[in-house]
Amino acid sequence: MTDTHTHSRFLYPILAVFLTTAGFITLKTGRDALYFQEDALSQLPWAYIWIAMASMPTAMLHLKVMSLWGPRRTRTGTFLVSAVILFALVPSLNPQNRLAVVTLFVVAPSMFAALFAGAWLLAGDLLEGATREELVWSYSRIGGASMLGGILGGLQAKMLVGAVSPAGLVAIGAAYLVLVAGVIAAAHRRYPRTDGDRVISSVGLFTMIIESRLVRHPYLQTLAGIAVLNALATLFIDFQFYGSAIKAGSNNAEFFANFYIVLNTAAFGLQLFVAPRIQSRLGVAGTLLILPVSLLGLSGAFGFAGSFLGRSAVKIAEGGLKSAIHRSAWEQAFLPIETDCRGFGKIVVEGLSARLAEGLGAIILLVWMTFTAFDAADPDLTWITIGSIFFLLGWVILTRSMSRLDLECDSSDPSSPVISLPDT
């Protein structure tokens, strides 16, 4: 694949990721402003549990649709169906209708996990057969587009705060998804697969999930373990951040818009000046260590201080490093999985493992809140900080094992899969 060919193909995924992130940040600003009112912090673990409970049927439905329609049609359809669901929720979204607000809070994370996976998998699809250098170049640019989309979403939400309700921000976020569906459909038309959109029978799907090497393979199990610890650590960091925001009285749309602008601007700065030099020196597994190691140090330095500024700094670092450095390396960690079953692997890792881990984390939070004198207006988050440090340590240890497995894409032949689709 020539450089020119690679550059033309990567424009579609860069636009898809850019628009998806812009829509997500716009929607998330409205969602957070609607949800984090009054006693919302004490109800947050229950929301996480509902998210975990919804993840299993959602993931299985996604797998079933993919087996019937194929990965490409499913990718486009997921954006359109998600937009319809969000538009249907918008009329009932207001702080007094807690059922609708909680429904949005529960639906959005699972929905956007699938949407981001689809947008990034478009890159893996279109860039199939590219060299390691071309992949690193392309994925770094797509990562930068993600941060620019976040900045756009935050600026847009900030400008509209006085004129548009939080529900209106959700509607704008849904409109972005329709645009992304159009971009993905255009990419599929321009670069059709020579073997078509592979459809897998229900029997083949069952074999893939239960009996095949896809789930039993140690590489995928390692990715799933990393996703579990990532989800647990992130959940505890989020809980600390939202608890501090409520305590400081900063639980409004303007604050969240400003926060996401700062977060994505910091991420974009890292992408410009730091990220390009890292992966070429450290490789995928080494690059994936940067986020947990950094968060481990920052949580130890700022987490016990209990200040809103310190907890915000940890959250900005988590979001910034994840967007600027971690995400592109994480997406490349899926490249050793054959194209036809890569989407299935991501659903197992991100759609099931990570969501179920959040449910486990929520149960831990509920137990902690039950057996301590928890005050939602002035929470003591010391034990939550200790828990996040524990999960971060496990995350670091498991990520180091990736290099010992020696299962990254071979730099000389990144198109050679470690995990292949079983014959059906």
Buried (B, 14 or more C-beta within 10 A) or exposed (E): EEEEEBEEBBBBBBBBBBBBBBBBBBBBBBBBBBBBBEEBBBBBBBBBBBBBBBBBEBBBEBBEBBBBBBBBBBBBBBBBBBBEBBBEBBEEBEBEBBEBBBBBBBBBBBBBBBBBBBBBBBBBBBBBEBBBEBBBBBBBBBBBBBBBBBBBBBBBBBEBBEEBBBBBBBBBBBBBBBBBBBBBBBBBEEBEBEEEBBBBEEEBBBBBBEEBBBBEBEBBBBBBBBBBBBBBBBBBBBBBBBBBBBBBEBBBBBBBBBBBBBBBBBBBBBBEEEBBEBBEEBBBBBBBBBBBBBBBEBBBEBBBEBEBEBBBBBBBBBBBBBBBBBBBBBBBBBBBBBBBBBBBBBBBBBBBBBBBBBBBBBBBBBEBBEEEEBEBEEBEBEEBBEBBBBBBBBBBEBBBEBBEEEBBBEEEEBBEBBBBBBEB
